[in-house]
Amino acid sequence: MFGFNLTEYDKKVYKEELESFLPKNIIDSHAHVYRLEDCYPKKPSEKVYWPHRVAVDNSIEDINKTYKDLFPNNKVIPVIFGMPSCKLDSVNAYVSKVAKEYNYPALYCTHADMTAEFLEEQVIKGGFQGLKPYCNNQSVINKDHAAIYDFLPKAHLEVANKYGWKVVLHISKPDRLKNEDNVKTLMEIEEKYPNVRLIVAHIGRAYAPEDLGNAFDTLKHTKNMMFDFCANTLSYATAKCIEAVGTKRVMFGTDLPIAKMRMYRISEDGYYINVVPRGLYGDLNGAEHMRETDEKNVTNFTYEIVRGFIDCAKTLSFTKSEIEDVMCNNAKNLYGVKF
């Protein structure tokens, strides 16, 4: 799908629920850009995880068209990086090229085996503002059990601290943000690498209320750490995050192209489920986070993320300026974006 083909229901949601809430300028602080040629060929026996059912690629032209389709009366600027599962040399080179062409801020997708000297050279030469590590991109341990330092080594943090780089971190482990080791490591990064601008993606993957645990009892003591709520529709999680750290350290993000998915999200017994139109994403056997519905009016993931933030804003009685901070200004100031 190139861009996004809106249904009449999508248009209704934007016009009646989103348009009056959204500021004219928006920054998508978490967006993946990559071409099909940057991807590894899929193996026939390979399990298809739910995000891969949505888009096989997301060129810069595609994502720009998507913003125009989804937000026809807003100007959207993304913070871009490749898909971490891609060929890193290829996708980082592509992101560097298009970021310079469009003047978009960009982050460099890393592998834990890269040396600090290599990162220093590549980030500076490529015009990147920081790093995008991922739990799969390490050679030590299965991603489900990887510690943060396994895929974001201290040597990488040291060079990031030297330059004041941004680091967008998708935390690991099945228990997500409530994992005590994850919280401990986040606090260590805050204390030992004070110049690193750490952004915890997806509010630490807290997609169900139970994923939060007591993490914010500790994380509320941070001063620099930021959070994005990309791919997170749970208004409860966003509210708890903002109650802990305030509106100046939380940012809107989509996780495009994944956020093109037609879906809404529910949680059952601490388990998140994406409810999708029947038949739209093929055979869902083995897709543990997917459930089909025969409902006619199902909008898209991006709008559901915004809906979640609208609920949060109402719950916490945000001012217009606080909404603008989260949807635009915090990322604008962090990345030096100019509209």
N, C-alpha and C positions, 0 to 999 in steps of 0.2 A: 504494500500500500504506500503510495507516494502522497505525502501530506496526510490529511484526515478527512474522510467523507462524512460530513455531519448529517445526521437524520433530523427530521423535524423536532423530535424530542430533544436532541442535543441543542438545537437552536433555542428551544424553549427554556432549557436549563440555563444556558448562557444569558439569555435576555432577562429572564424573570428572577434568577437567583444570584448570578455571578457578576453581571456587568456593573450594577450600581455599587457593588462591594469592592471591586478591584480598582487599584490605582491605574492611571493611564500608563505608567511605566512599570514593568515587571522584570525581575531578574530570576531566571531559572538557574539556581545555583548548582544543579546536578544533572548534567545531560551527557549522554554517550553519543559520539559521532564516529562512524566507521563505515567502510565499504565492504562489499562482499569479498573482494580480493584480499582484504586484511584478515579474513577469518580462516581458521583451519577447516579443512573438509570434515564434515560430520561422519563418524563411523556408523555403519549400519546397526551395530549392537548398542550404540550409545543411548543412554536414557535421555529423553527430552524433558528437561526441567521447564516449568511453566513459562518463564520469561522468553524462552527461545521459540515459543509457539506464536509470538506476536509479530516479530520482525526479524528478517534475516540480515538487514543492514540498516544504516541510517546516515545517509550522506548529509553534508552541510546544506545542500539544496533541499533535501527532504525535510530536515528539521525546521528550516526557515519557513517552508510552505506549511508545515504542521502548526507552527505558531500563528501564522496568518489565518489558518482555518479555525483553530480553536479559540483564538483571542482576536477577533476581527477589529475591535476598537481599542486595542492596546498595543503598545510596542514592547516586545519581549527580546531581551538579550540573554543568551545562555552562557554559563561557565561550562566549557566543554572538555572532555577527555575521551580517550578511546574506550572500547570494551576490553576489560582486563583479560578476557579469554582469547583475544585476538593475537596475531603475530605482533609482538610489541614493537619491533623495529619499524614495521610497515605502518601500523596504526598511529604510533607516535609521530612519525614523519608526516602523515596525512593531517593529523590534528594541528601540528605546528604550522603547516602550510595554510590551512584554511583559517586558523585563528588570526594569523597575520593579515590575511586578505580581508577578513570581516572585522578585525579589531576586537575579537572576543577573548576574554581571559581563558587560559587553558592550563591543565595539569598533566603531568607526565606519568603514564602508567608504568609501574615498576615491577621488577622481580627481585625477590630477596637476595638472590645471588649476585646482583649487580653491585659493583664496588661503589663506595662513596665518591671516589674520584671520577668514575664513569658518569654517575648521576650529575655531579657538579658540572661536568662538561656538557652533557646532553641537555640539561634543563636550561642552562644559560644560553647555549647555542640555539636551542629551539624556541627561545622566548617564552618558556613556560613559567608559571608563577609558583609551582610547587609540585606535589606528588600525589598520585592516586594508587596506593598499594591495594592488594586484594588477597584474601586468605588462600586462594588456590595457587597464587604465584610465589611458591616457596617449595623447597625440596626436602623439608624436614619431616613432615607429619601429615596425616590426613587432614583435610581442611576443617572437618567437623570438630577436630580436637586441637587445632592450631592455636597457640597463644599469639597475642598481638605482636610480640617481638619476633615470632617466627617469620612473619611476612612484612613487618615493619621493623627491621633491625635497628639497633641502637646507632650503628654507623650511619644509617640513612637519616636518623633523627638528628645526629650531630651536624651533618652538613645542612639539613633543613634549618636547624637552630642558628647556624652560622649566617645564613642569608635571610632568615625570617620568612621561610617559605610556608605556604599553606599546605596542609595535608588532609585530604578527605578520606576518612577511615570507615570502612565497612567492617564492623567487629565480627569476630568469629564465635564459635561454640554454640551448641543447640539451645542453651538457656539464655543466650543473647545478653541484653543489658544487665540482667539481674545476676549474672555470673560474677562472683566475688573477685576472681582473678582479673577479669576484664576491668572491673571498676578500680581495682588496685593499680593496674597498669595505666589506666587513663589518668589517675591522680599522679602517678610517677612522671608521666610525660609532661603534665602540667607543671610540676615542680622542677624537674631536672632540665627541661628544654623550654624555658620561658619565652623564647622568641619564635617558637613554632606556633603557627596559627592552626590549631587542630580543629577540624570540623568532624563531629561524629555523625555519620550518615544515618538516615532513616530513624532518627532518635534511638540509635542503638539497636535497630531492628525490633523495636517494641510495637509489634503489629496487633497484639492482643493485650488486654489489661494486665494479665499475669506476667507478661514479659518484663514489666518495669521493676518488679521486686521492690527493694528498698534503695535502689541505685541513687536516686536523687537526694536521699538523706546525706550522702557523701558528696555527690557531684555539685550540690548547691554551694559548696565551699570553693569552687573554682572561680577564677577571675578572667581567664582568657579563652577557655574552651567554648567552641560554638557547636551548634547542632543544626542539621537540616531535617525536614520531615518529608523528604522525597519518598515516593512510593508508600507513604503512610497516610491512611485515611482515618486513623483513630484519633478523634478529637481529644479523648481523655489523655492520651500520651502526650500530645502537643501541649495541652493545658498544664499537665504536671511538669513538663520540661520548662515551660515559661514561668510557672510559679516558682521554680527553683532558681533559674538563671536570668529571668527577665526577657523583655521583648527585644533587647538590643543584641542578643546572642543566638537568635533563632532565625532560620532562613527557609523560605519556600524553595522547593525543588520538585522536579517531576520524575526523574529517572527515565526520560524518553530514550529509546523508542518503546520501552516496556509500557509506559503510561498511555500508549495508544490502545491498549486492551479495552474491550467492552466488558465492563464488570462492575460489581460493587462488592464490598468485603464485609464479611461477618466473622465473629470469633465464637468458637464453641469449646468450652473446657480448656482454655488457654491455647487454642489452636486456630490460626487464621485460615479462612477459606475464601477464595475468589469465586464469586458466583457469576457465571458467564452464560450467554445465550447458547441454547442447545445446538450442537453441531458446528459452531463457529470455529472452534480450535481443534477439530479432528477428534481422534480417539483419545479420551482422557484417562484410560486405564493406566494406573501407575502415577498419574499426576495428582499427588496427595493433597495439594493445596487448591484444587479446582473442583467446582461442582456446577452442574448445568441447571438451567432454568428455562421454562417456557414463557416467562414474562416478556412482554413486547417492549416495554420501555426500560431499557438498560443503557445508560450513558457510558462515558469513557472514564478510564482510570484518572486522567488528569483532572477532569471536573470533580471526581469523587475526592481527590486530594484537597482541592479548593473548598469543596463542601465541608470536609472535615475541619478545615481551618476556620470557615465561617461559624461553625458550631462552637469552636473554641473561643473565637472572638466574642461571640454573644455571651458565652458562659462567664468570661473574664471581663466583660464590658470594656473592650478595647476602644480607644479613641481612633479617629481617622489616621492620625500620625503614627500610632503604634502599628496599625495595619500596614501602612506604607513602609514602615521600618522592616517588618517581616517579609513583605512581598517584594521589596526593592532595596531600600536604603542600606540595610545591613550588609548585603552582598555588594552593593555599589561602593560603599566605603572600604570594605575589605579588599576588593579586587581593583579598585580605582577605575570603575566603569564610568564612561561618559555617554550620555544620551544625545 
